[in-house]
Amino acid sequence: MKRMLALILLLAGCREELAELPGPVAMTDEALGHYCLMSLADMPGPKAQIHLVGLPDPIFFAQVRDGVAYLKEPETTHEIAVIYVSDLSAAPGWEAPGEANWIAAPEAFFVVGGDVTGGMGAPELAPFGTRTDAEAFAAEHGGEVMTLADIPASAVLGAIEAVALEGRDG
């Protein structure tokens, strides 16, 4: 919890400080999900990337939920420099979240608890660059608009409901 608070305080500072952090990396066809090791290019829904201190390349996540879970896991051992999420305010749509429209997660507005699922079929967090876009999405899909600091660990670390996995093979 202390690590997450330190990260949020670091990233919540002025934009000049963000310029010193690693920038987001465009998602390519070679990008694989950290947990699933599957290609992310054809998966629907927003993605996340986390830059770890001392490592040259980010780790990608098939779902924003997975990236936020990594951030909140007590077992995470590497220091996180910055986390970026797909900015759905700048995306063509849910099915095509974009390759280069990233936003620093502490600057995003997340819809938590909506009726959407991500690339792995689990409930998903929907990140937006503007509160207005997040509120419009929540009005259509349910859920609550939150900042990264407000997302409870239970929203990303709890068991995935069986309903989210219905109809998926294996």
Residue pairs with C-beta under 8 A, 6 or more apart in sequence:
3 76
3 79
3 80
4 71
4 72
7 71
7 80
7 83
7 106
8 106
8 148
8 149
10 17
11 17
11 18
11 21
11 82
11 104
11 105
11 106
11 107
12 106
18 82
18 104
21 51
21 81
21 82
21 104
22 51
22 58
22 81
22 82
24 49
24 58
24 84
24 100
24 102
25 49
25 57
25 58
26 99
26 100
27 40
27 41
27 47
27 49
27 60
27 99
27 100
28 41
28 99
29 39
29 41
30 39
31 39
31 40
31 41
31 60
32 38
32 39
32 40
32 60
33 40
33 43
33 60
33 61
33 62
33 66
33 119
33 120
34 50
34 59
34 60
34 61
34 66
34 70
35 61
35 62
35 66
36 62
36 120
38 62
40 47
40 60
40 62
40 119
43 62
43 118
43 119
43 120
44 94
44 95
44 96
44 97
44 118
44 119
45 63
45 64
45 94
45 97
45 116
45 117
45 118
45 119
45 124
46 63
46 64
46 85
46 86
46 88
46 91
46 97
46 118
46 124
46 125
46 126
46 127
47 60
47 61
47 62
47 63
47 64
47 67
47 85
47 86
47 97
47 119
48 60
48 61
48 63
48 64
48 66
48 67
48 68
48 83
48 84
48 85
48 86
48 105
49 58
49 59
49 60
49 61
49 67
49 83
49 84
49 102
50 58
50 59
50 61
50 67
50 70
50 71
50 80
50 82
50 83
50 84
51 58
51 80
51 81
51 82
51 83
51 84
52 58
52 59
52 78
52 79
52 80
52 81
53 78
53 79
53 80
53 81
54 78
54 79
55 78
58 84
59 70
61 67
61 70
62 118
62 119
62 120
63 118
63 119
63 120
63 122
63 124
63 125
64 85
64 86
64 110
64 118
64 124
64 125
64 126
64 127
65 118
65 122
65 123
65 124
65 125
65 155
65 156
66 118
66 120
66 156
67 83
67 85
67 105
68 83
68 105
68 125
68 148
68 151
68 155
68 156
69 156
69 157
70 76
71 80
71 83
71 105
72 153
72 156
72 157
73 157
82 104
83 104
83 105
83 148
84 102
84 103
84 104
84 105
85 102
85 103
85 105
85 108
85 127
86 97
86 98
86 101
86 102
86 103
86 127
87 98
87 101
87 102
87 103
87 108
87 127
87 128
87 129
88 94
88 97
88 126
88 127
88 128
88 129
88 133
88 137
89 128
89 129
89 130
89 133
90 98
90 101
90 129
91 97
91 98
91 101
92 98
94 116
103 127
103 129
105 127
105 148
106 147
106 148
106 149
107 129
108 127
108 128
108 129
108 147
108 148
109 127
109 128
109 129
109 130
109 131
109 133
109 134
109 145
109 146
109 147
110 125
110 126
110 127
110 128
110 134
110 145
110 146
110 147
110 148
110 151
111 125
111 126
111 128
111 134
111 137
111 138
111 141
111 143
111 144
111 145
111 146
112 125
112 143
112 144
112 145
112 146
112 151
112 155
113 123
113 142
113 143
113 144
113 155
114 124
114 126
114 137
114 138
114 141
114 142
114 143
115 141
115 142
115 143
116 123
116 124
116 126
116 141
117 123
117 124
117 164
118 124
121 164
121 165
121 168
122 160
122 164
122 165
123 160
123 161
123 164
125 151
125 155
125 156
126 134
126 137
126 141
126 143
127 134
128 134
128 137
131 145
134 145
135 145
137 143
138 144
138 145
